[in-house]
Amino acid sequence: MQMHPVTATSSVSPQVAVVGGGIAGSAAALKLAELGAKVSLFEAGPSLVNGPPACHLHAGGNLYREISDEQCLKLLEQSIHTLRVFPHAVNQRPTVISVPLNDPGEPEALLPRLRKVQAHYAALIEQDPANQKLGPAEDYYRLYSREQLEALAEQELVAQPQSPDEWMIPVAKNLDLSAFKFPFVQVQEYGLSLLRIAATVKLASERLPNCQVFTQSKVTHIELLPGATPRWRVDYSSPQGSHSTEVDYLINACGYRSGSIDDMAKLSRSRMVEFKAAYLATWPNPQGRWPELIVHGERGTPNGMAQLTPYPDGLFQLHGMTDTVTLFKGGLVSSSESSAQPELDASLSRKLTQGWQAEEVEQRTAEAVKHMSRYLPSFSNAKVAGRPLFGAQQIPGSDPSLRAASVSFDKAHYARTEIVKFSSALSAAEQIIENIRELGLLSPAACGDLNTLQSTQGLAYQQVLTLAEQLAEQRNYPLSLAR
């Protein structure tokens, strides 16, 4: 399929450097290039959006009981915007939320939030019918009693579930229902493939002549130059040598490494960094096509939340919010007075830069399988399917429950994206564009629109999937994660 360049829409062409080619930096770079800016996007890794393949779309934050309703509604809006901009990224299956007997919470406590999210979703659809990305608002969630689940357990598995009840059959057949409180909640909270987003971003950037992508390029120094009009000098190294460029505006989109760029700019910033991991396992006999399964629990305790995320070919991603699975002792660190960059201990830093030892992969994956098997006994024979999905997450400020963060501004012509969830990337890009416009660096008409990213539209699904599979192979992940 022949791709045509996307025409920029602004007569004003500022030079912008974006440091960090993750989802936040890539979204900002693409949108700015579409609006007429001359963008240089620097990524230290070999390709854009290099983070671990994401597993779910937080369409309202129902997985996080500890966050505010306001954050949930913001996450819903951002998730819908993400689906509109990245239409080929969705893995469409519902999520089932359950509360076990060993948890102090009650399922009914989820209902006020679900009603608020549902009502807000209905309002968004009324504003713009194109916002209906999670099915009809009236079907956003459904409750299941124990009696209903026991009846569904008697039904035959369906290869391609079409109705809410059909999605619940494998859950009803395999879960130890005696270990749970009722009702269960089925919510239209889908999966999202970061590998297909990475593929979309690469293809989109190639359609924008004024968006130059520099991979394997590490920024080594930044400096605000003297003069009446603020400009930044950016030094960077690449396989071809050392280089320098000057720009009108600088965006720090380095994720958990954002503090290192702040330090270069001599800016202080309070933030936290948390190291987390998920695990891949193959289940020899998964019995049907599964929804995502969430078993609520108290974070950091032996009964921490368990999460089972399905992919094709019997592959599952596992989270367990305990210190032996997803969380790590010493894995949550804060910035200091002397540096805006929180420092993880040496063992976790080595994981980020050098990978994992084989025995630790086996041990942690086995713990994840064991944790899920407490509620899903037949899952106990699942086996390691690949290297863990791991990384460090930045959290601005000092509240570790913060999820709906976006962007902050500092000094002259300097912005930092501070997203916690990838669905916040487009919101951060819009705020940066508004700031650049207010500075007079873009024409007044170039204000940005969350719901449109012209360069990501019109791509063929098969084209995106093929590239996503290539990225999975290059990054040593199972191809099923791309599918």
GIVEN-V478981 format. One record per residue. OMEGA is omega in whole degrees, -180 to 180 (NA if undefined). Layout:
omega={OMEGA,OMEGA}
This chain:
omega={-178,179,179,179,176,-177,177,-171,-176,176,177,-173,177,173,-175,172,175,-178,-178,-176,172,-177,-179,-180,-179,180,179,-179,-179,-176,179,178,178,-178,172,179,172,-168,169,-177,-176,179,-178,-178,-176,-179,-178,178,-174,-174,179,-178,-178,-173,-175,178,-176,-174,180,173,-178,179,-172,-180,-174,-178,-174,175,179,177,180,-178,177,178,177,-180,-178,179,178,177,179,180,179,-177,-179,-173,-177,-173,-171,166,-168,172,-178,174,178,-179,-177,179,-179,179,-178,179,-179,-179,178,-179,-178,180,179,-169,179,179,-180,178,178,-180,180,180,180,177,178,179,178,178,179,177,-177,-179,179,178,180,-178,-177,-177,178,-178,-178,179,-173,176,180,-179,178,176,177,-179,178,180,178,177,179,179,180,-176,178,176,-179,-176,180,-177,178,-176,176,-179,-179,176,-176,-175,180,176,-178,-178,-168,-179,172,-173,180,-179,-171,166,-177,10,164,177,170,-176,-180,177,-166,172,179,-177,178,176,177,172,179,179,180,-179,180,-179,-180,-179,179,179,-176,-177,-178,174,179,-179,178,176,-175,-177,-176,177,-175,-178,170,-176,174,-175,177,179,-178,179,-177,172,-180,169,-180,174,180,178,179,177,-179,179,-179,-175,178,177,177,-176,179,-174,-177,178,176,-179,-172,178,-176,177,-177,-179,-180,177,174,179,178,-179,-179,178,176,180,177,178,175,173,179,176,179,177,169,-170,-179,179,172,-179,-173,-177,-175,177,174,179,-171,163,168,-177,177,172,-176,179,-179,-177,175,177,176,179,180,-178,174,-175,-179,-177,-175,170,178,171,176,179,179,174,-173,167,170,-172,176,-179,-180,-178,-174,-178,-179,174,-176,-176,178,-175,-176,174,-178,178,-177,-177,176,-177,174,-177,173,179,-170,-176,179,176,178,178,-178,-174,-174,-179,-172,170,-173,-178,179,175,179,-176,-177,177,177,177,179,178,179,-179,179,-177,175,-178,-177,-170,-176,179,-173,-180,177,-175,178,-177,-180,-179,-179,172,-170,177,178,-175,177,177,-180,180,-174,180,-176,179,-179,180,-174,178,-178,-169,173,-177,-178,178,-178,171,-178,177,173,173,-177,-179,175,177,-174,180,178,-173,-176,176,178,180,-180,-180,178,179,178,178,179,178,180,178,180,-179,173,179,-178,-179,-176,-175,179,178,-178,-170,-180,168,-169,-174,179,-178,176,176,179,-179,-177,178,179,-178,-179,179,178,177,176,178,178,-180,180,-177,176,173,174,-180,-179,179,-180,-169,NA}
